[in-house]
Structures are given as C-alpha cells and as structure tokens.
Amino acid sequence: MKRLLALITVGAVLAFAQAADPGVTDTEVLLGSWGPQSGPAAAWGTVNIAIDAYFRYLNDQGGINGRKLVLSSRDDGYDPARTVGAVRELIDRDNVFAFVAGVGTANGQAAMPLIKRAGTPWVGPATGAVVFTEQSDGLIFTSFTDYVVEATLMTRHAVETLGSKNIAIFYQNDGYGEEGLRGLEAEVARLRAAGYDVTIGDRVSYERGTTNQGVQALRLRGSGADTVLMFSDPSAAATLVGEFQRLDYKPQMLASVTLLDPALMANPAMQGALFSVFLRLPSVIVGEGNGDPIADQLYRDVIVAYAPEIARDPFRALAGIAFAEPAVLALQAAGRDLTRESFVAALKSIDGYDTGLYHSLSFKDGYQGNNSVMLLQVTPQGLRPVSDWLSL
C-alpha cells in the first residue's frame, strides 16, 4: 500500500512538472532576450544590460510575488541569422517563460516564427515596426511607438508647427525605413487634402552597412527639401550629415528615436535637429528642471546603482527598463499561480498605466500599447523638449 501511495505521489509530481509552463520555478522566472553586444549596432546592447540591472534591482526589493527575475540573453551581432540561432537556444535549451525586448526589426521578424510556434509570449520588442502588432496572434505586446505613427507625428509637426513645404526622407531600405516612408506619405496626403501646400521632395534610401552617403546627400540637396526625415542607423546618419556640411546644405532634420545616439547628437552638424522619443526622460538628458521625476528616479536607482558602465547612454538604458516594464506589471498582476495564460491575460488588462516610463500604456484595445511621442531639439546646452506629448 505504501509503495502504491509512493508511486501515485511521484506520478502526480511528474504530471505537475510536465504541465508546468517553461521557465517558472518556485523561486525564479526565466525571461529571454537578444541584442547586439557586437557588430554595427553594438550600442543598442545597452538595452539588455539595463534589463538585467532592472531585474537585479527588483530582486533586491524581494522580487515579484516571491520569485526572482532572471534574464538569459544572447549576442546576435545585429545579424538576423544569428538571432534565429539565439532564439532557438533560448526556447529549446534555456526553456524561457517569455521574451522581453529583443533588438532590431529584421532580427525580430526572423525570430517571430520560432517564438510563435513555441507559444512563448513576447513583451516590448525593441523596434517600432508595425508587423509585430499586426501579426501578434495574441502573443506579442509592443510598447515602442510604431515607426508609421512616429513618422506621421513628425511630419505633422514639421508642416503645422514649423511651416515645412518640401519634405524628403532618408531611410534604411528595410522594414524599419519603409515604415517611416509609409507614415510620411500618408500624412502628406492627408495634409494636402486639408489644404496645406506641402510636397515630398524625394525618397532616398540606402542599404544596411553602406559607408558612403555622398550620392544620397546630393539627391536630397537636389530635391530642394527644406526638411529631411531620417530613418537610418546612427552611422549612416553621421555620414550623411557630414556630406551635408560639405555641400553647405542645411535642412531642418527630424530624426527617428533610433538615432538618439550620444555620438550623433554631439556632432556639430546636428545642431537644431529634432529627435523623437517615446518615453519619459531624465534630467541627465534634457537638463536640470526639465527631467521627469520617474525617469530621474529609475536612472539613479537602477542604472547608476546597478549598471554604471551604461550611465553615459541614458536613453537606451532607460529604454531597456521601459521595454521590460509591461512584463513586470503583468508578472505582478498574474500572482503567485503564474502561467503563460495568466501572464497574457494580465498584459491585456493593462489600461491607462501612466506612472512608469510611458506617457500612457494600454493593451485594452489591442497589442500596440503606446502611440505617443515627444520632440526634442539639439541645442548648444544639450537636448531640450520642444513639444508636449503628441498622439494621433
């Protein structure tokens, strides 16, 4: 009889273990991510360093519902082929509970089929490509303002506030850049229908990894554009504005949030340029008296205290925390009996959350949780806000 009871007990334990979702134990939740710690976009490796710091900070406060948060991340060198291998390892070998962040549009698109096939929730992709919302299948929750909305709002500001008449775009020839173009074209069509005298001077693309932007700069100057939208990587943008200087071409530049790079902003040719941002910023970026208290607190208590090596890159550091915020909120709301099902249900319940790094976060009506941007301008004193929060 005792042997029978023992077998029943062991069988019940094994059945529970088999039924339990991956990545969850009594003491830990394992979350996965990838990003470039090497290669042409290595600066964006700051994102995963910041997430790890955020998790260690939360763990020192007692964790989430008695569990520690553990991040397992991989360096993909910004190479989509390497991203696929990294994600396969995180799913099959590490058995992660969910994904958080994950840098890059093409990288995320390459990984998405694997993630969806495994039924693994994915929170806060570090890209504004709309494909992740459009193909969420109830698993992907995005909080990075999508590039179409970002380009739309920048174009609207350029025309309605700055008086731009001729807008051109410099964009990376991939899903990221093409969505910037899509937003520009749709908004110019809307503005023209509303009676504004505005045209698109030129649509100038480049291939990822291109190191010479001389032809692109000549085309943009030849278009007569008074304003240039930039949806590129920081290296390409730096090369382009160097060519602008050589040509003595001085358009108003409006840059995607992906270009908010310390080295690019320090380039003298970027004086007067506007940058889009989708999260609250600390005083270290926008100057004393302009910083948001929430961002100041997280920068001080998480980044400076737990990852001082990335403190000189405060935007990408706080972006890492922002990408992880919805996952942390959902883990808290799901309670101690954590499953992927309860986690996804908790994500869907987030509505009007405005006490974190986002202006407003809500998944009540869909899988795109944030659609706001603020515009900053490069001044001799540093970046300064030049708009309130803009939304469609």
Protein Blocks (a to p, Z undefined) as FASTA:
>chain_A
ZZmmmmmmmmmmmmmmmmpcghiafkbccddddddfedjklmmmmmmmmmmmmmmmmmmn
npaghiacddddddehhpaklmmmmmmmmmmmnopabdcejidjklmmmmmmmmmmnopa
cehiabfbfklmmmnnomaccfbdcfklmmmmmmmmmmmmnopabdcddddddfklmmmm
mmmmmmmmmmmmnopacddfbacdddehiabfklmmmmmmmnopabdcddddfklmmmmm
mmmmmnopacdddddfklmcfklmmpmklgoiacddfbdcdfklnoghjacfklmmmmmm
mmmmmmmmlmmmmmlmmmmmmmmmmmmmmmmmnommdcfklmmmmmmmpghiakbmbfbd
cfklocbfbfcdcdddddfkbccdfbdcddZZ
